[in-house]
Amino acid sequence: MATPSSLPMLMAPPLFKGKDYREVLIREMDAGKIPLSLGKACPVQCEFCYEIDHSYRETLDPPKTSDEDWKFILDYISKKPTDPMQFWCLGGNEYMEWTDLFLHPKAMEWVEDFLTYTDKNILFFTVGYVHVPKIHQLAAQFPGRINFELSVITLGRYRQRLMPHAPSVKHLLKVLDGPAVSSANFYAFDRDTMADDAKMISEINPRCVLWMGCLTPIKGIKPDTMALMRQGRRALSYEARRIYDMNLPNMTTIHTEAYITAFLSRRRIISVFDALELEKKDTVVVAGSVHRILSMFRKGRAKFLFVPNATLGGDSDCTVLLTFNDIAARLTGQKVLHVPKCIMQSGRGSYTDIAGVSLEQFARRTGVRVKVLHKVDTRLANTQLHRNGFLRNYVEDYLGNPLTQEYEALPLPA
């Protein structure tokens, strides 16, 4: 068996070499995306963007979407069966670089086309590059068919530093003042940041969901921006309590770092783990957040192989975002591993990680036999994220829980 030091880097096979870029468009659409392109890197250049370094996965840079491309896209999607619960995502591409697609001069026109010529719903997110009042007109004209997630990020003193090319606060407030925005996401960067934004947004739009939390530093982000994100993490409890005490009319959700989400989901994590009926000799792959939960409540019930999110780097600590390369780097002679299915349910394909490396590649190159934990899938992870993702849960069950200090103090293996 190969040792970690002798193991070559696991590389995903190239998907699009020598192929027409429309094959990329088809892959995106088959995954529920509306694949527009600016034909260039995102000009907004937000300092906190998680797409600054995506070198771990193959992407293609297609040309700027043309009218001809749009006709192809619209025709292809129109032929797909309609699921009234599905929202087709404009942006969030898997095989094309992420950009704020409302910077495309035809974006608003094509959103209207999509709503007019198909019976399907649409989801999009932007830092605010939408035409006002057109976006409110469309929301009123097509009720229930638009899910508009506005990336507010911050309205206060750190906005210019983090988003020097983003729309002005004045413009954002106009976008919020109407029926279009379904949810507004913004974050803590210091005291009196997230809570002040929550109050201002709620006064303008008491209906949209407030989606709050802190940003996790990962590889590629500048050190001073990482420091600001970590400062926000330290301020999060203060800011969350302030908002909790405001008793705003909006639905208030909070999406924090993985270790908090794991603690709030601890009962479900433990019940699923118990149902796996593992033995003490069995080795289970987990990232740090779940490692702490199992070490705290199920110590000695199995061997927990802690795997850092080395591919994403920074402070990332999420089992879903582990890669087979991350796992390979932690091997110390194991012959059998129990691996959660959620690691291999990426947009790259079935039994494939976020980098495009398959389970079969990993097993072949390492000589390790993998037993897939099918009950630990992305559906379970997403259900727990949304079920426990309310501000109330964080304040009452995390900040107000005497177990959290013990949980946070648990050391991770070197």
N, C-alpha and C positions, 0 to 999 in steps of 0.2 A: 504494500500500500504506500502511496506517495505521502511524504511528510509535508507539513505546511511550507517549510523552507524550499522544498524541491518542486512544489506544485506550481505549474505555469498558470498564468492568469486565464480564467475562463472567459472566452470571447464569444459573443453572440454572432451567429452567422449573418453576413450582410443580406439585407432583404431587397434592396432596390437597385443594386449595381446593374447598370445597363438597361434599366427598365423605365418605362414612361411614367412621369410623375402622377398621371391619373390613377395609376395603381395605388398610389399613396392616398389619393382622395377617396378611393373606394374603400380602403382599409379604415379610414377615419369614419366614413359614413356607415359602414357596417358596425361600427362601435357606437353609433348614435351621435356623431359629430357633424357639424356643418362646416366643412374645412375651407374657410377663406384664408387668404394669405396677403400680406402687404408686399411680399417680394423682397423683404429686407428685415433686418433685426428690429426689434421693438424700439422705437425712438423715445419712448417715455423714460426708459433707463432708471426705474425705481431702484433705490439703493438696497432694498430688502428682498428683491425678486428672487424666488426660488429657482428660476430658470437661468440665472447667471452662469451656472456651470451645470450643463447636462451632458457632459462628455461621456458619461457612463452608458448612454444609450444612443442608438443611431437615429438621426433625424435628417430630413431632406429639406432643402431650401427651394421650394417651388417658386415660379414667377408670380408676380402680382396677379391676383385673380381677375380674369377678364370677363366680359359679358358672355362670351362663348363658354368659359368655364362654369359660370353661374348657371347657364341653361342646362349644362350637363349635370351639375349638382342637384338642381331643382327637379329635373326629370328623374334622376336616380332615386332621390328621396321620396318623390311622389308615388313611386311604384311600391314602396315598402308598406306592409300592413300598418294600420294606425292603431296604436295602443293609447287609449285616453289618459293613462297614467304616466306615459313617457313624455319627457321634455327633451327635444333635440337641442344639443349644446352648441352654441356659436362660440367657438374658442375652446381652450383646454385641449388642444390637439396633442395626440400621442406621438405621431410620426413627423409632424411639422413643428417648427419652432413656435412657442407661445408668443403672441403679440396682442396688444389691445386692438382688436379687429374693428372697432368703431373709428379708427383712424383711416380706414379704407373709405374713399370718397363715395362709394356706392352702398356702404353698409346699411344705412337707414332705409334706402330704397329696396334693398334686397330683403331686409327683415319684413317690410310690408308685403313684398312679393310672396315670401314664405307663408305668411299668415293668410294671404288672399287666395293663393293658388293651391295650397294644401289644407288638409283638415287637422294638421299636427300642431303640437305645442312647441314653444321655443324657450330655451334658457340661455341667458347671456350674462356676462359680467364685464365690467369696464370701470376704469377709474373716473369715468364721467363724460367721455367723449360721445355724448348723444345730443341730438338736436332737440332743443326745447322750443316750442311746445309739441313738436311732432311725436315725441316718445309718449307723452301723456295722451295725445289723440289716439295713438295705436292701442294703448292700454284700455282706453274707454271703448274703442271700436271692437276690440277682440277680448272681451272680459274672460278671465280665467285661463287664457292661452299663453300668457307671458309670465315668466319667472325671471325678474330682473334683479340680479345681485350686484349692488353698487359697492365698489371697493373704495370706501371713504378713507380708510387707513388712519388718518388723523386730521383734525381740523385746526389744531393749535400750533404751538410754537415750534414743533419739530417738522411740520409739513414741508416747508421749503427745503430743508436739509435732506429729507428722505425722498421727496418727489419734486425736484426742481422744474420738471417739464409737464407736470400734471395740470389739469384744469384748476381754475381758481376756486376758493371757498364759495365765493358769491355764485358762481355757476353751479356748484354742487348743491347749494341750498335750493336753487330753482329746480334742479332735477328731483330733489326730494319733495318739493312742494307740489304734489299731485298724485294721481293714482298709479304711476308707473312702477315705482320701486317696491319690490317684494321684501327685500332684506338689505340692510346696510351693515357692512363689516368694518370694524375699527378696533384699535388695539391700545393697550397700555404701554407707554414709553417712560413714564415718570408719574409722580403724584399730580393730580389735577389735569390729566390728559383724557383718558378713556371716559371717566365719569362726566367731565364737562361736555365731551362730545355727545354722550348719551342724552344728556339734558337738552342740548341744542337740537339734536335730530328729532327727539320725541316731541318737542314743542312744535316743530314744523310738520312732522308726519307721525302721528300717534298710532298708525296702523302697521307700518312695516316692522319686520322682525329685526331686533337689534342683535347682531352677531358679533360678539366681542371676545377678547382674550389677549394672548400675547404671541409674538412671533418667535419662532425657534431658529437660532442661527445654524446655518449649514455651510458646507464647503463653497468657497467662491465669494462669500460676502465679506466686505471690507471689515478690518478689525474694529474701527470706530463705530460702524453700524452694528456689528455683533455686540459691542459693549452697550449700545443703546437698547438693543433687544433684551439683553440680560437685565438691564436696569428696569425695563418694563416688567419683567418677570417678578422682580423684587417688589414692585409697586402694585402688582395685580391684586393682592388681597385687600389692600386699602381701597383701591378703586372699585373693586367688586362690592365691598360692603357699602360704600357710598351709594352706588346705583341701587343696591338691594333696599336701602333705606328710603330711596326716592319713590318706590312703589309706582313706577311708570306704567302707563296703559299699554305699552308695547309688550309683545312677547320678548323676553330677554334670555338669550342663549349665550353660552360661553364655551369656547373651544380653546382649551389650554394645551399644555404640553402632555406628552404621552403618559408620564408618570401620574399625573392627576386623573386623567381619563381612566387609567387602569385601576386606581384606588376606588373611584366612584363605581366602577364595574366589578369590584372584587367578588361580590357574591356570585355573579354569573360566571366569572372566570373560574372560581373554585368549583362550582357545580359542574361546569363542563369538564374541568380537569378530572374530577372524581369519576365522571361517567366514562372517561377514557380507559379506566381500569388498568393503568400502567403499573408495572412492578418496580421495586426499588432499584433494580439493575438497569432499567430503561433510561436512555438519555434523550432529553427533550430540548429542542432548540427554542430559545426565547431571547428577546431583547431585554434591556435593563428594567423597564417598567414592570413587565410581567414576572421577571426574575424576582423582583422584590416582593410581589404579591405571593408567589408560590413559596418563597423562602420564609415569609412571615407566617403564612397560614397552613402550608403543607410541607414543611421542612422534612427532608428524609424520605418523602413518598416516591421520589424518583431522582435521577441525576439531572440537574438543570444546567444545560450548556449555555452560558451567557455569551451572546454574540452582539458586539457593538455595531452600530450602523456606520461602518467605516466608509462605505461607498459614498454616502451622502455627507458624512463628516459632521463637524460642528457638534451641536448638542442633540442631534437627532437620536431618538430612543424609542423606536416603534417597531414591533415585530412585523407588521404588514410590509414595511419598507426595507426589510433585510434583503440581501442578495445572496446568491449561492457563493459568490466570491467571499462575502463576509463570513459565511459559515465555514468555507474551506480554510480560511486563515486561522480558525480557532480549533481545528482538528488536532487531536493529540493521540491518534491511534484508534479512535472509535471505529467499529466495524458496522454498527447499526445506529441510525439516528431516527428519532421520531420528529417529523417536521410539520408544523402547521400548514394547512392548505393555503391560508391567506397569503403566504410568501410567494406562492406560485399562481396567483390569479391576477396578474397585471394586464394592462392593455396590450401587452406584447403577445399574448396568446395563452392558451390553457397550459397549466403546469410549467409556466415560464415566469421568471422574476422580472423586476422593473427594468433590468438591464438587457433583457432579451435572452438570457441564458436559461436553458431548459433543465428540468429535473434529470432527463436522460443524460445530458452532457455532464452534469455534476456527478452523477453516479458512476458514469464511465471513467471520468478522469480521476476521481478520488478513490474508487474502489469501495465506497461506502454504500451499504444497502439502506435505502430510505423507506420508512413506513410513514405514509402520509396521514396526518391527523385530519380527516375530512370534516369532522365536526367543528374544527377551529378555522372557519372560513371568513371571507370578507363580509358576508351577510351578517354573521354574528358580530363582527367588529363594528360595522356601520350601525347596526341596530343599537348596540350599547352606546356608541358615540352620540346618537340622537336621543336616546332614551334618557341618558344622564347629562345631556348637554345644556341643562338649564342653569341660569345664574343661581337660582334657589338651591339646587343640588350642591353647587360648589361652596356656597356660603355656609349652608347648614350641615352638609355631610362631609365636607373636607376641612374648611377652616374651623368649623365648630366641633370637629371630631377629635377626641383625645388620642386616638391611634395614629394621627398623621405625623406627629413628631417622631415616633418610633419608626414608622414606615420610611420617612425621608432619611432617617439616620442609618438605615440598613446599608452596609457596604456592598459594592459589587465586586466580583472577582477581578483580579488584575488582568 
